[in-house]
């Protein structure tokens, strides 16, 4: 199988991830922060090492400002429901994922907030920084955007957006589900107030892991209450990070694996990871762009793509193409609407969906050449 679905979940993982998770499960798998025995202390140390390495990756000064969640969706919900109150206004984009759009829609449906959706200016999903400035209102509390589109790979101007938010005194929530571990993310110098990340995509950890960074200046209301291992004699939820958002037992084996994935990234370097992925998508683009029966919805210009080629084949639904690639050629891709309905409406693909090819760091150029051959062959057979 040629696996080109890394935008959904990266595969394979670095060997260190498998080794670390197996060793943790066999030797150390106690409940962190709940007991004082040796195994519990070691579990807590593993969790802390993961916080520290993630802090290095994102330039977070205090690792305790990172709370672990089961995925980026949970982190985004904690951030959105935790900072917004009645009368607030939010700015987001049509290129954002339902993990941002659905919580905002639910709050608007209840009459709590209002929000503005910014539209892309081209078929790749580009959003102009100036459109954020124009959308600001007196009651704008939050700007919430993706780092890069999970549909087309288009990188949003997240540094410029952070600067706009800083100047206007607005919180900035960045969803780095697409791009973390590949593109530079610096919460301090990019003025990111809240950062939501999954562990199982670019950070190369296992599924069931993710987290939320919360800046010291952000006041956050917890949306889940429960046991944290701290202030256990009280019935009131702790009001400090990370305990305020870490109710219940953490996925400690998953966090051990996530830590191994982040250590691999720190050792390899995000620049090197990006260069490898860029070389793969450039080869894909060049091999497919010459075929007039293929329409591409991703750009390879500059640093505007986090690692996705989205396309349509003339006269074919995206699911049909993906099924042929899977059943006949053993190539794994993702078709459909990618949990981003407004993006597809804006791109005009809300009837057909798109075929998304997302190479990972461990794909080879030989695999990419094989994929090009197979997709071009499908168009000839039609």
N, C-alpha and C positions, 0 to 999 in steps of 0.2 A: 504494500500500500504506500502510495506517495501521499503524505499528509500535508495538505495546504489549508488547514482550518485553525491556524494558530491564533487568529483574532478571537476565536471562541474559547479555546483552551490550548496552551502551548504543549506540543508533544514532538519528540520525547523530551523529558526533563534531563538536566545534567545528572550524570551518574551519582554525584554527591547527594542529590535529593533522595534517591532511592535508598542509598546506604544509610543516611542520617535518620530517615523515618523508620527503617527496619531496626536499627540499633536503639532508637528511642523507645519504640514499642516493646522491645524485648527486655530492656534494661532499666528504663527510667520513668516509665509512663505512670506517674502519680499526679495528683491534683495540685497545680501550682497555687500558692497563696492560701491554702486551706489547712495545711498541717506543717509541723516543724521538723518532721523526720528527714533523713538524708535524701530520699528519693523525691520528696516534695520540694526540697530546697533546690535540687538539681533541675527539676522541671521548671521552677520559677526562674532559675538562671538561664535556661534555654530561651524562655519567653523574653527575658531582658536582653539577651544577646540579639534576638531578632529585632527588638525595638531599636537597639543601638545601631545595627547595620542598616535598617530602613532609614533611620535618622541621618546616617552618613550619605545614603543615596539621594535623599531629598533636601539635604542641608537644613535639617531640623535641629535646633540647638538643644532642646530638652526631649529626650526619647520618651519621657512619661506623658508627653502631649499626644502620643500615638495610642489609640485604642484599637484592639483587634475585634473584627467582626467575622461573620461567616462568608461574606462576599462584598463586592462594591455596592450592590443594590441596597443592602442593609446599611452600609455606611452613608450612602446618599440620603436614605430616608431619615436616619438619625440627624444628619446635618440640616435637611430641609425642614422637617417637623420640629427640630430642636431650636432653630433660631428665628423662625417666622412667627409673627403674631398678627392679630386682626388689623387690617388697614395697610399692611405692607405690600410693596410692589416688587416684582422680580423680573429680571431680564434673562432670557435664555435664547436658544436658537433652534431652528428647524432641524439642524443636524444632530441634535441631542437624542440620547437613548430614552426609552420609556422609563428607565430607572430615575430619570430626572423629570420627564414630562408627566408621568402618572401621579406622583406625589403632588406636583404643582396643580395639576388638573383637579385632584381631589380637594385640595385646600380652596381652590377657586369655586368649585361646585358647592362647597359649604359656606361660601360667602366670606371666607376669612382673608384671602389675598386676591390680588390681580397680578397678571403677568403679561409681558410682551415677548413675542416670538420673532426673532430676527431671521430674515430669509437669505438664502445664499444668492450670490450674484452670477454663478455659472454652474455648469453641469458636474463640476467636481465637488461642489459644496463650500466654496470659499465664502467667508464672512468678513466684511470690512470692519476694521477697528472703529472707524468713525461712527458706524451705525449704533454702537453701544453708547457713545456719548450722546447721540441724538435721542436715544430711548430713555435716558435717565429722567426720572420725575423727582419731585420733592420728597415723596414717600418711598423711593427705591431703597430697599434694604439689602438686596442680594443680587449678584450676578452669578448665574450657575451655567457653566459650559463644559463641554467635553474638551479634552486635550486634542483629540483628533477623531474624525468621524469613523464610527465602526462600520459604515457602509462603503465609503470611498477611500478612506485612509487620509483624507484632507486634514492637515494640521491647522488648527485654528490659531489666530495670533494671540496666544495665551499670555505672553509676556506683556504685550501692549494692553490687553484687557485688564491685567493686574494693575498696571500703571493708572489706567482710567479709574478703576475702583478705588485705588489709593487716593487719587486726587479728589474724588468726590465723596470720600468717607463711606464707601459701600463695601460690604463684605463680598469676598470672591470665593466661590466654591468651585474647585476644579475637579472634574471627573477624569482621572487619568487611566481609565480602564484600557484605552488604546493608546499606548505610547510609553507607559511607565516601564522603566528598564531599557528603553530604546532611545528616547529623547531626553534632553536635559530638563530636569524639574528641580527648581530651587525655591522653596517656599519663602525664604527670606528676601531674596533679591527680585522675585517675581510677585511679591505682595499677595501671596495666596493665604487666605484666612482659614480655609478648610480644604483638605485634600483627601479625596476618596480613592481608594485603590483596591483592585482584586489581587489575590496572591497567585492565581492559577494561569494568568496570561503572560505578559512580558516579564513578570518577576520570577517565572519558571518554578513556582511552587505548586502544591497540590490544590485541587478543588476544595471548597469549604473553608477557604481562608481569604482574608481581606482586612481592611482597616481604614481608620479615619484619623487624620491629623487635625487638631483643633488649636488654633493660635491662642496664646494667653489672653488676648484682649476680647475673645469671643465668649459670650455668655450662652451656655447650651443647656436646654432642658432635656432630661432623659426621656425617651419614649418607652423604655423597658425598665422595670424595677425588679430587683431580686438580690440574691446572695452575691457578694463580691469578695468575701474573705476579710474585708475591712469594716470597722465599726459594727461588728456583728451583733452587738448588744442593743443596737438601735433599730427602729423600724423605718427610719428615714433613709432614702437613697443617698449615698455619699455624693458630695457636690464637687469633687475634684477628679481630674483626669489621672489615669485612664478609667478608674473605678466607676465613674458616673455612667459610662457606656458599656462596661464589661460585666454585665450581670450573668451569672451562671458559669458553668465550667467551660473554659476555653478549649478550642480544638488544638490541644498542645502537640500531638504528633504532627498535625498539619503545619503548625507554626514552626516546628523543628525543620520540616521539609522546606518551608518558605524561607527560613533563615539560610539554609544551604543554597537555595536558588539565588537569594540576594548576594550571598558571599561570592557565588560564581560570577554574578554581574559586576560586582565591585572589582574582582580580580581581572575579569576580561576587559571591562571598560565599556560604558554605553556607546562611546564613539565607535569602537570596533564592532559592536553588535549592530549599530545602525548602518555602518558601511557595508557589512555583510548582507543585511536585509535589503539595502538599497541596490546592491549589485544584482540580487535575485529579482527584484521587481522590475528593474530596468531591463533585464534580459527578457522577462515575461512580456513587458510592454512592447519591446522592439520586435519580438517574435509574433505578436498578435496584431499590432497596429497596422501591419501591411495587408491584413485580410479585410477587405471591404465589407464582409458579412458580419464583422464583429464591431460592436460599438463599445468603446471604453469610457468609463465614468471616473477614472482615476488619472491623476497627473503624476509625472516623475520629475517635474520641474523643481529644481533647487532642493530645499529641505521641507517640502510641503506634503510629504507622504510618509506615514508612520509604518507602512509595510503591507499595503492592500492593493490589489488590482480588481476592480469591479467591472463587470461586462455583461453584455447581452449578445446572444447570437440571433441573427436575423430570422424572424418567423418562429422562434422557439421560446417557450416559457422557461424561466430560470430553473424550476424544479425538474423539468425534462432534461435539461443539460446536465444538471448535477447527478441525476439518476444514471444517465449514460456514462458519465465519467466514473461513477462508482462501480456500476455493475459490469461494464465492459473493459474499462481501463484501470480499475483499482486506484482511482485518484479521489481523495476526500476533499470536498469543497463545501461551501454553504450557500444554498439558494434562498430565495424568499425576501422577506422584508426586514430581517435583522433587528426586530424590536425597535424600529425607528420609523414609524409611519409618516411623520411630517417630512422627513428627509426624502422619502420616496415620492411623496406628493410634490415636493419642490423640484425633484429631478425628473418628474414625469414617468416614473417607473412603478406607480402604485397599482398597475394592473398585472404587470409581469414579474415584479421583483427583479433582483439582480443576482448574478453568480459572483460570489466573493472568493477570490483566491488570496490567501494570506500566508506566505512563506514564513518560516521561522529560522532561527539562527542555525539549526542543525540540518536544514535542507541543503541539497547540493545543486550545482549547476547542471549536472547530468539529469537530475530529476526535473528541473525546470525545462530543459530541452525536450524531455519526454512529454511533459504536459503541453507544451507548445505544439508539438507534433500531433497529439491526440485531439486537441481542440480544433486545430485547422482541419484535421481529418473529418471531424463531425460536420463541419460546415460544408465540406465537399460532398459528403454523403447526403446532405439535405438538398 
